Each structure stands twice: as C-alpha cells, then as structure tokens.
Amino acid sequence: MQRRTALKIVALSALTRKLEAVQAGAEHCAVSPVSAWSPGAYKLQFFTEPEDRVLDQLMEMIIPADSHSPGAHAAKVSLFADLIVSISDEATKSQWRSGLEMMQAEADKSSLADALSRAAKLSETPSSEMGRFFVALKQMTVDGYYTSEIGIHQDLEYVGNTYLAAFPGCDPPEHG
C-alpha cells in the first residue's frame, strides 16, 4: 500500500469531527458546509509568518506534490492548521508553538527534512514531546489536505453525489 493511499484512509475516517471545527471557524475564511475548505483571503491568526513558512515546508514533506496531484503547500494546509489552532484551547496552542520551536532547533543542527525524519521515528512510540508533536502535525496535515479542494477533488477524485444510470460492476477474470 502506498503512503498516500494510507493517508487517504486515515483522513476519511477522521474527517467528520474535523469538519465541525472548520465550520466553527467559517467566519474567518471561505467555508461552505457542502464544499471543501478554501483559504480565500485568509490572514494568519495564530502562527507568525516565520512559523507558517516552517509549518508549510513540514506539511509539504508529509504530503508532497506528485504526478497525480499537488501537495500540502498548494492546498495551503498550513493556513488550515492556523485556523484550527487559533480556535483551540491553550494547551493545544502551546503544543504547536513549542513543537515548531523544537523542529526549528533540530533543523538548525542539520536540515528540516532530517528534523522531520527524527520526529517521525520518535512518533512510533510517542513518549517524547517531539514524537507527540509529529503525531499532531501529521494528523493536521492529513485533515487539512483532505478537506481542501485539491485533496478532495484532485487527489481523491471525488465528484459529489452523482446519478449512475447503470452500475458498471466488475468482471473478475475468473468469471469472464
């Protein structure tokens, strides 16, 4: 199973509860309950510009652009994260601020990609703050991407409630 396929499965299972949070912040950006999340003319509410740049790079490394669809950067997933974190409790805000500081400190030792790789390894048994942050970062990236126009329509190829005149079915080779 490819990583993007696994991310789709996780995203679809977690989508329902996250859409409620997006709808709660709808007054800050262009959100419709029947369409994908769209940043519109969204302005940062929680993260600083430098934090948003780091977050955007991290999220693009988690869901990069490929031959099938654009990645997290094009979907502006960091802005989704800013919206969700801005309406979250103080503990969540503190986790994100300190998590980004930790990632930047680790990146200063080598590179952002190396820092993300180390955090991913720590997330397998998330007993450290960096491991727990990676779990939150990955989940936010998946949630933001698969509630975006790009994630829903380009990557998942969802076309909405469409009427099928006939069900095409499948013809397994052993029955043909």
Secondary structure, DSSP 8 states (H G I E B T S, - for coil): --HHHHHHHHHHHHHHHHHHHHHHTGGGSB--TTS-BB-TT---SSS-HHHHHHHHHHHHHHS---SSS--TTTTTHHHHHHHHHHTS-HHHHHHHHHHHHHHHHHHHHS-HHHHHHHHHHHTTS--SHHHHHHHHHHHHHHHHHTTBHIIIIIIS----S---SS------GGG-
